[in-house]
Amino acid sequence: MVNLVFLVNSWLSSFNQRGLCITVAVLLHYFLLAAFTWMCLESVHMYLALVKVFNVYIPKYILKFCIAGWGLPAIVIAVVLIINKDFYGNGSLSKHKPFSSFCWIQENIVFYISVVAYFLLMFLMNTVMFITVLLQINSMKSKAQKGSRFWKR
């Protein structure tokens, strides 16, 4: 959905409808954050599958993941809209190209907090999960090598 909204964004912004542009910018922002969130949830799933292999039962696992995957971005978008819906709008990418308009976040601070910081948080979580999984796999490998040396003797 983020790709679809991104591709039709310029075309929809050419209608110069403020409400339409805000809607497109909100959808683009939401689906981008949802993609980051699902990327993070995949790392949590990898951690549960490869590190916490046994005795991991989470009731309504898929429902909880769906609520997190679709809900966290919705909360961020709701907060931005509650603060000021004018943070979204139609901004020209370049003053020399007035027809290159694009519906997106107009305030740099809002962009850095709601997109860049959100991404960095998800990326940090992914990195921690990835390192944990690598350490677990390495520890399993070293245990297997010690066991095979014992049986060779």
C-alpha positions in Angstrom: 0.0 0.0 0.0 2.9 2.4 0.7 4.1 1.9 -2.8 0.7 2.4 -4.3 0.0 5.6 -2.4 3.5 6.8 -3.2 2.9 6.3 -6.9 -0.4 8.1 -7.1 0.6 10.8 -4.7 1.9 13.3 -7.3 -1.2 12.8 -9.5 -3.6 13.3 -6.6 -1.7 16.4 -5.4 -2.2 17.9 -8.9 -5.9 18.3 -8.1 -5.1 21.0 -5.5 -7.7 19.7 -3.1 -6.5 20.4 0.4 -8.5 17.6 2.0 -7.5 15.1 -0.6 -3.8 16.0 -0.1 -4.0 15.7 3.7 -5.7 12.3 3.2 -3.0 11.1 0.8 -0.2 12.3 3.1 -1.8 10.6 6.1 -2.2 7.4 4.2 1.4 7.5 3.0 2.7 8.3 6.5 0.5 5.5 8.0 1.6 2.8 5.6 5.2 3.8 5.8 5.1 3.5 9.6 3.2 0.2 9.3 5.9 -1.2 7.1 8.6 -0.2 9.7 6.4 -1.7 12.5 5.9 -5.0 10.7 9.6 -5.2 10.0 10.2 -4.9 13.7 7.6 -7.5 14.5 9.3 -9.9 12.2 12.4 -9.6 14.2 10.4 -10.3 17.4 9.0 -13.4 15.7 12.4 -14.5 14.6 13.6 -14.1 18.2 10.7 -16.2 19.5 11.2 -18.9 16.9 15.0 -19.2 17.2 15.9 -18.2 20.8 12.8 -18.9 22.9 12.0 -22.1 21.0 10.3 -24.1 23.7 7.6 -23.2 26.2 6.6 -20.1 24.3 2.8 -19.9 24.2 1.3 -16.5 23.7 -2.4 -16.5 23.7 -3.9 -14.8 20.6 -0.4 -14.3 19.2 -1.5 -13.2 15.7 -4.2 -10.9 17.1 -1.6 -9.2 19.3 0.8 -8.8 16.5 -1.9 -7.4 14.2 -2.9 -4.9 16.9 0.7 -3.8 17.3 1.5 -3.8 13.6 -1.5 -1.7 12.6 -2.2 0.0 15.9 1.1 1.6 16.7 1.3 3.6 13.5 -2.3 4.6 13.9 -1.5 6.0 17.3 1.4 8.1 15.9 -0.8 9.4 13.1 -3.6 10.2 15.5 -1.3 12.2 17.7 0.0 14.2 14.8 -3.5 14.9 13.5 -4.7 15.9 17.0 -1.8 18.3 17.4 -2.3 19.9 14.0 -3.7 18.5 10.8 -1.9 21.2 8.9 1.4 19.3 9.4 0.3 17.4 6.3 -0.1 19.2 3.0 1.1 19.9 -0.4 4.6 21.1 -0.6 6.6 21.7 -3.7 9.8 19.7 -3.9 11.6 22.6 -5.6 10.7 26.2 -6.1 11.9 26.0 -9.7 9.5 23.2 -10.5 6.0 24.2 -9.3 4.4 21.1 -10.9 6.5 18.7 -8.8 4.1 18.9 -5.8 3.8 16.0 -3.3 1.5 15.5 -0.4 3.6 14.8 2.7 4.6 16.1 6.1 5.4 19.8 5.9 7.1 20.4 9.2 10.7 19.1 9.6 10.3 18.5 13.4 7.2 16.4 12.9 9.0 14.5 10.1 12.1 13.8 12.3 10.1 12.7 15.3 7.3 10.7 13.6 9.3 9.1 10.8 13.1 9.2 11.4 12.9 8.6 15.2 10.3 5.9 14.7 12.4 4.2 12.1 15.5 4.4 14.3 13.6 2.9 17.2 12.5 0.0 15.0 15.9 -0.4 13.5 17.5 -0.5 17.0 15.0 -3.2 18.0 15.8 -5.2 14.9 19.5 -4.9 15.5 19.2 -6.1 19.1 17.0 -9.0 18.1 19.4 -9.9 15.2 22.5 -9.9 17.5 20.6 -12.0 20.1 19.6 -14.6 17.5 23.2 -14.7 16.1 24.6 -15.2 19.6 22.1 -18.0 20.2 22.9 -19.7 16.9 26.7 -19.4 17.6 26.2 -20.8 21.1 24.2 -23.8 19.7 27.0 -24.3 17.1 29.8 -24.4 19.7 27.8 -26.8 21.9 27.3 -29.1 18.9 31.0 -29.0 18.1 32.0 -29.8 21.7 29.6 -32.7 21.7 30.9 -34.1 18.4 34.5 -33.9 19.7 33.5 -35.9 22.8 32.0 -38.7 20.8 35.0 -38.8 18.4 37.3 -39.5 21.4 
